[in-house]
Amino acid sequence: MTKAKRKAVSRKGEEIDDGGDGEPEIDDGGDDEPVIEDDCGVVGDDDCDDVDDGDDEEDDENDVNTSGVVEEGCEDLVQHFGEAARDDESGSDADSGDDIWDDEKIPDPMSSDSDDDDEDEEQGQRENDDPDQLLALGKTFNTPEDFKLAVLRYSLKTRYDIKLYKSQAMKIGAKCSDTDVNCGWRVYCSYEKRRHKMQIKVYVNNHTCVRSGYTKMLKRSTIAWLFSERLRKNPHITKQEMAAEIKREYNLVVSDDQCGKAKSKLMRERKASHEAHFARVWDYQAEIFQTNPHTKFEIETIPGPTIGSKARFYRCYVCFSSQRESWKQTCRPIIGLDGAFLKWDIKGHLLAAVGRDGDNRIVPIAWAVVEVENDDNWDWFIKQLSGSLDLGDGRKVSIISDKHKSLVKAVKNVLPQAEHRQCARHIMENWKKDSHDRKLQELFWKIARSYTMGEFTDNMEALARYNPYAFATLQDTNPKSWSRAFFRIGSCCNDNLNNLSESFNRTIRQARKKPLLELLEDIRRQCMVRNAKRAIIAGRLKKRFTVRAHEEIEKMIAGSQFCIRYMARDDFHEVELNNDRYCVDMNTLTCGCKKWQMIGIPCVHAASVIIAKKRKVEDYVNDYYTTRMWQETYRRGIKPVEGMKVWPRLNRLPVLPPPWRKGNPGRPSNYARKKGKNESASKSSKTKLSRALRVMTCSNCKEDGHNKQTCENPFVESQPKRPRGRPKKYQEIHKLMAFHKHKESHKQKQFQNHKESHKQKEFHNHKDFLKHRDFQKEKTELHNHKGLKDKDHKEKEDMELQSHKDLQDTDHKEKEKEFHMLKIKVQKEDGHKDKDLKDKYLKDKDLKVGDHGFDVWSQIFEMYFWHSVL
């Protein structure tokens, strides 16, 4: 597992409590993160042996230790440090004779070490760089080396020139080297028997000299020690950068050449150390086979380019017989798999398989050293593990791990029938990401702890109501792999956390910095010591069950008093608790809540039935939790191994270390790497919020995860925006009008788009368009010519018709005039005759002569006249 993943599991150095039923307890008033107990507390002894530097270059270094601090031999420390430095019995280096098997001296196997040890060490160094805290009267140190480092840091911080004096291994002093004013600053430290530590007994913190601005303790070896960890992390630090860093941090001036020689010295020593270790890997294998028979120790190498040339180390696998047999015979069938970085200069990874005993403590099974976590190495490691433990197709074993792709693929290929659980803590950290919503975390752990499908469904529905988006994203994490409702019965373990693997990685954090053989030896030694101490603890336990199992049984018995039992036939019982009812079958030893059959310890429902039947609850607990089985787990142990000097020499061709990985060859790229999905281009902006972890929404279909350019879904209309200001009286009508307006605008826009697309389509057919245009032009010209001709012809006809009509009108008018003249003449000549006729006619008709009668008569006369004329 990568470093980023390990940080997500134990952020801020929190401990993980796996007690009881192996689940994190959430306290509403506590921190945001569930607290999980660390149950792997056996740490091997620190190696404090002095190593001679052997530096014979121009620096005057008479006695240089691992930290590069220079000491000067002194026969009589009393002359410099007074009566406190006289020989006495308390200063003896002999063994005190204390009983190492005293109960109080056996450390508790649980530890609270932080996972990210590099950051903790650097933070601790920064906190301890205060000169007033580095040295003080009565302060204790574990080893003389720690005292020398404190004096060195004091000299670097204060820029006083300090000189070390050494009389014996457990007697060390330091004085100010200024002799002009006879400065009285001094400190003396020696072994204190009562405390079993080095203690400062004389400290005169009074400088009468002026700061020299330099210190003779800053030699080449000291510079190499100061930059050992930094050069391990980044071997590309230049000598100029080293000198600048010393100037910035300590305000001391060193030459670039001095820093370059310190770096060369450090890298040369490391390379020689690695070569020496890999050269004797075959001898170490032979020693393991000799001292621990039936141990599986596989070493794979890459052959050299020619016959007889040295092979190069590829990978190795170690599984001690005692660890293998203990797990197969006394441990529950559950294995935690995980990987960790090796902090060599040549990098690498450590793969480990860890089981758990009856007290829920780690039982390391096997480990391997590989170059990188990939498909091939994980597949190879799980095949080796399956062969060692006789796992077959994995149908009887459960695996717990994180979601590393290569690991998941290897488990599926090698152990296809195994139950593969995912670490719920990793799932939650990746799921909630930057969200610190306490409610989300509580709902997640309720889902993860659900034993039945009913509980799982109810809790998922509660999450969907609280945050629909979080519910949708949680579905993508495959809840079947981390929720207890889907776990297989038979492993006697309900754990969905990979804390034991993480704890094992923390116990070997110092070993991961060491070369190959020291790494393997530290892991073996820690397992050996852990087995021995646990055997003593288990042997002195007087209870029937392990400590944690006993506490769980007591908790179930205490909770059973609130249960209400209803009897049924055939030894069936219905138990009610908190408005939930479950069926307990004493024939098959099962409960409807599934907790009893999943962990092997009766639940509160089963405990209430057992107590009501006047039986003992402990009689129904699985044998995995018994003290007898716990003692059997540590009955075997890893045997001690001799030192390198007495290893058998096989005279086999030495093995070369893996190649140093210096990064990609060639000139580095001037461009930044390609960012991931929703990843910000820069995280250093103080004025812009990062786009990391943002979810993109498509403006076309309104779904998440893509944009409009890549969308293949049909268009979905957006909801109308809420109008600004106070809601109006007829808000619904306005909303409807706005919606119709939006719809009409959308239709018009679609019409315009369709029209434009149609025009573009016609335009692309350029040749047909030109022909059509020419044809239309010719047609228009012909039509215009024909229309003009018809217009002229029509105008001519109209003129002729009009002239003919005018002529006819003139003739008609002349005829009318002649007729009118003739009419007048006739009227004059026949006036009297007509009058007589008229009177006669009127008389016959009884009409009176008047205006009206005259008019009528005139009309009749006119008709008569024309009739006679015609």
Beta strands, then each sheet from edge to edge (+ up, - down):
strand 1: 71-73
strand 2: 140-141
strand 3: 162-168
strand 4: 171-176
strand 5: 186-192
strand 6: 197-204
strand 7: 296-302
strand 8: 312-319
strand 9: 334-341
strand 10: 349-356
strand 11: 362-370
strand 12: 398-401
strand 13: 419-422
strand 14: 564-567
strand 15: 572-577
strand 16: 580-585
strand 17: 590-591
sheet 1: 1+ 3+ 4- 5+ 6- 2+
sheet 2: 7+ 8- 11+ 10- 9+ 12+ 13+
sheet 3: 14+ 15- 16+ 17-
end
